[in-house]
Amino acid sequence: MKERSADRHLTAVFNQVMIGVSIAAFFVHVIFLYAFYQFGVTELFYFNIASIAIFVVGTILSLRQYTATAFALTCVEVTAHAITATYFIGWDTGFHFYIILLIPVVLFGPRNFWTTKLPLNVAMNSVNALCALSSFSSFKLA
């Protein structure tokens, strides 16, 4: 019984974190939207319109207690944004580091290690390695 109470508390805390993350990411992507417009990177400008919409949906999902869905959506957006930005403006801009920021969130989130945390971390590190390989060699993702 005590363990279930602790799990519920951890889930409630993680839900509050996801609300804050979604709101913060919304504003970060508004800034990215302006920056990519100013620098003429139209692909990332349009991508950030979608990112902003995703974080609005993530906030709504978290407010309605669909935290796992909001978190999965966030992971997909961060990974896709990192890949897209690395592809269009290069490794030196550091967008691939955003994938690494997800790792502690995955590890400390309220999910089972073997079924969720380990596969997500392996996938995120693999994507980061592919971004590096794509940037430093003749191998290209697309």
Helices and strands as residue ranges (DSSP letters): H 2-39, H 42-63, H 67-89, G 91-93, H 97-108, I 113-117, H 118-136
